[in-house]
Amino acid sequence: MQEPFSRSGTLIDCNTSLSTDFNYEPKNSKKDRTTLLNLLEILKPNTKSRLSWFIITFFVTWYNAVMTPIRIFIMGPNKVPEKIIFIGTAIDIIFVLDAIFCFYMPYIDNDTRLIVTSRTQIRKRYLNSTAFYLNIVSCVPVLEIPFTLIFGAYYNVTTVMTFEIIRMTRLLHFQVVFDEFKNFSSRKGPINVSVFRMVVILFCTQLFMCIFGSIYFGLSSSSVADICPGSNLYEENLKDMELWITSDNVIVDVMDPTVCESKQDGKPDCNDCPHVLFFLRSVYFLMQTLFTIGYGDAVVPTKLDTEVAVTCLFMLFGVFGYGLIIANMTSVLSNIDVVNMRFRHEMDSLHLWLKFRSAPASISHKIDMCFHYLERTQYGVLDQNLFEGLPNQLTREITKSNMVLLERVPFINPQYRSKTFLSNISLALIRRIYPPSSIVIHEGEKQRELLIVKRGKVDLYVKSCSEVVATLVENDYFGDCPLLFGTSNEVKGISPGFSEILALPFNKFKKFMDCSSHTDVDSWSSVSNTVSMEDPGAKKTAEVSRMQMDKIFSYVFNLKTHARSKKVRNMFEESAEVKVKGLRILPKSPLLVYWDIAAIFGIMFEAVSVPIQLATYTRSSNLASAHGWVFSIHYAFDILFIIDMYLRMNAYAYTTFENGKSQTIVDIDLIRKNYFSSPWYPIDRIAVAPYDVLSFALGHHILFRIPKLIRVLHLPRTVSRLRTNLSICFERSMNEKLSSIIKMFLCSILIIVWSSAGWNALRLKDSGHKSVYWALTTLTTVGYGDLTPKNARETIYAIFIGAVGATFTAGIIANVTSFFHDTDVSEDNIDHKMNCVIFMENHSRPLEQVKRIREYFEYIEREQRGISEDKILHKALPDHLKSEVLMHITHAMVSKCPHFSNRELGFQRQLMTSLEQRFFSSRSMIITPSLPSDGMYFIKKGTVDLLSETKMGESIPFRRLGVDDYFSEDSLTDHWDCNPYLAVSVTDSELWYLNRFVFYRLVENFLDEGAQLSKLEPIKKANTHSRHDTTVTHGNSGGNSVFFIHPDNYFIQCWFGLILTITIYTMMTIPFRYAFMENHEITTIWLLLDYFGDFILFLDLLIRSFFLAYYDDSHLVTEKERIWRHYYESGKMKWHIASLIPIEVSALYQPILCPMWKLQVWSLFRMNKLFRLLEIPALVTSVESSLAKLGVRVPKNAIRVGKVIAVIVFSAHFIACLFFAIASYNQYHTTEGSHTNWAYMNGLFSKPLLCPDQHPDTRDLTRRYIASLYWSIATLTTVGYGDITAHQDSVIEILFASFVLIIGTATYTLVIALLDDIVSQLDVTSSLYKTKADKVHAYCEMEALPDTLKSKIHAYYDNLWQRQLGVSGNKILSFFPDYYRKEMIIDIIRPYLRNTLF
């Protein structure tokens, strides 16, 4: 087929060769025509030649953008070297060539997506574009060449400056170049826009620093006629002036001859006009300003209005730019592997919900295996979510392949049914994934499902035989007879491996048969829900099924008769097992876990030790070979990695999942092929090479260890592999957050070590701990300013580390934000639903109704951590796994009901999965006087009172029901005109409801069970005794618990509040007394307060050990033995006992440990009380829950902000105490004339500490505490003023400050993450509405709708926002559970129904 092009041959397909499809016929010679064709071919879009030209223009534009400000503001027009002038002239010529080439550059038409090659159209488009005028302006500086030749000496400075300023307009070329790079990168598929945008932002930041650093230098030195007067005139012209260059010590060290000549060897030489240093220090100033580091060594000295104003602009831009980097880094991390990240977050939520529901390990394991299988095949997305929103036609085409499988079923065979029938049935099929050992077919039950094996196999068993009697393989089916005739399964089916089964559930089959008129199926009975045997397809189905079952039972009979006879299976022929030869390490081997841990240690050791050793040898100017004990460890890890590479090539078996089959590959050729094609092999090949051998001949051994660092690229993969192996080998789950934290922690260590090693190599007089301290102050953007660059080399390094540090900190913030920012900006967001509820409250909805809905969402938020159970069950789980989970939840309730406990298993299974969850808050009416009950209730959690009405109209409780009780069961068979009793929830209650209509439909499929259930024993109002004695709780077998404390009563809620208060008191007083209260005695008030707290904590230990009841799967446990065992197994008992050990008794034998006096020693020995800090989160949560139950509603966001503020304050207090304690220790051990501590340097100590001595007065104590707290908060919040810093000669202070810097970065990051999450939650409703409105607006513009119609649409959405926050009524109703939704619908339409005929 011929490619499309216009009459003049101007359009060709993007992949079409120009030599065959270009029909332009110029009037020039053949040679010119050939040259033109070649040029157009070279400049064709998305070609490497065109990309190469744009790369050249990119670097030329960048050089021009950097050098032009330097020429204007640093060098001056008259002092530009000839080499730079020559390079500038060459660049001018390149821009002229680029302007000419634009006349010959083919382009891709935006409408047709075809390449336009017509020279006329190219020229026309170019001349009408802004790029043409931009190029004209960019080419103006080329006129400087003739100006110089013509005017010579008369060529004035103004003209030169004009040409230089015009050159700056070339910055606009970057947009064109970036677009070209983006188009070229996306030629093979979509690119990660966030990553590309991040690269552009970092490049623009670097460009901004270079340009505006030069501009700032020019402004700061504009008051001086000549910035470089020479060494002879420096002291006379510059030295006494308040200029930036005269206050910058690095520049002064070079320019001032009196300073420079007095320097020792190794310092930079004197330079009258160090232009490079001017530029570096300018960029250095911009770097620490933009990235909010602010060392303070490069500041505005003159405080002139112009300089201060420009600096303020830089700081504002820095805040904006740094925030932009953080925001975009968050976007980058969110978009890297976004599908897998979302899958893992969903799995974490699912695991959390399963833990909340106390799901057994078997169900959790089965769900994990199912979703991991889906992850390998379709990124963990369920079919119903994957195909959601597709048009019906596309869905039919996707399911067309299933029609071939359905044709094998006799009833659906095309011989008896039409293609339309077949197509509609294929749409109803559900794909299920059954993990190994899953029960697919339940023997003896009316399962009523058609099952077709798409991939894998299913082994069949019968009760009388323990061996496999038959096997269903791919394309085999089972269950057609139970589906059509309602018979029970005669066999049991188990999946030996992963199996994909296409299932046709009975409810979908019945709905299809009932609601459609099929001319080819007229034998269906809607009463018996079966197909008549008169139907030929049904008759054929019965014959085939009977034939298969006869074969199976015949085989069973032969197997019993001949125990060792050969198995004959007509449905399946097994494949031979793979025989393993030689050493193989299988995927489930525990060795893999230990090996991964060893590999991580090996990689980290290499990555940490090599830079440190390199810095050490550089400082000593000795890079000779060294083979000490450190290198022995290097060689040991080298051997480890050689063995690892050998095992990967020869022994590491792996698992494949091709065509839905799980298979372990042990063939050595396939193992090697898999390894050689993996990303591990190229890196291993480079890292394992024996470079060290060369060092024996050449020396410089450490240099030959540098290539080993490439193995750092394996670090994230190794951690991910460890996570996978833990799950497979030990069934230990490492969630995505923990995995990411480990990766981030390891990478942070490497960046800190590498940064400090480089600084240590440059600063010969600084020790290693000082280098780490400088690296942390820079990377965390604290920037105290006590350690700063002293020369050009250090300035360059500081600029680089400052930029890396800003990006590093932004990455940490973005990473942590992604952990805590789980806001689901969708209609399922619980805060969005709460907003709609509040809106309903303000718009004439019944207050009682709104209150119940609000309490429902608050219960979900409080008890289930905001996880919607409805969403989990209906959207996150496939139907067969949902059934298993529902059975686990409801089994105890149904099995304890005598009406259903001894029924057929299939009936029980369907009954359990038919129940509907309902929540009722405390004192809510469940059965009301006005609305007759139409179903039965089971109690999963909480307490319910049944009430009877007296003749006086009062309601009197006659029965109290608890967990696993039931009521209103007789309403299933009898239609109540009025309720014989009422029901009210005493506490927050979770009930499961069986609707009468659902029960009838269930009985239709189990007629025998329905006959036995026709008479249910009703509740008699005269019976005043509960089914379960209310004085004996579930789980109390012996009744030996005479006294217990209910976990929900007011006493225990107040008790936990008291424990929290005592814990906070301990946390605040013990560190304070230890650090600040030197030479104080132990007073009576301190003893009373301390031991009162100890007494309360001891009582708390007794209460929790024997009397505090707890819930076990909603059952209240009151037995003392079980209470004690539960408390012991929780792990809290150990550190509760540890906190009560009276270690302070030791102070009686040693009351003084100078410099600590009695009260300080007493407090030191009471430090074990701080173990109780571990319980603060649980205590705070308990207090929150207690307040909520008392009706005190504190805004969720206020609580979260309060928690973070409290953590910052308590952390700052604790750190301040330790920081001053270190200073006190240094002051006590100081020598005369040498005070190596921060407190003395800041005037907090006036003399050495003595023991004993007069204790400080309140004023001194307050000053010391405030100064310590000031440093602590300034560091934790990464402000870092630098007026109070650790003493440079105190190793312990430097190390402690370094540790606090790390804590501060983490704290600052958590605050940003929290605020980001809060803002997202606050804005979720308006964000959803804006997104919807923008989409509607874009659609209206795309379809070119009339203005009147667009106005109506916009008015509708504006009105929808004003009335219902932009959410339609049906959507709002879908937020609520079915029972609330039905209640609201009745309430809404009742006034309208009164005026209708019925």
Disulfide bonds with the S-S distance in Angstrom:
Cys228-Cys273 1.95
Cys260-Cys270 2.04
Cys1154-Cys1251 2.08
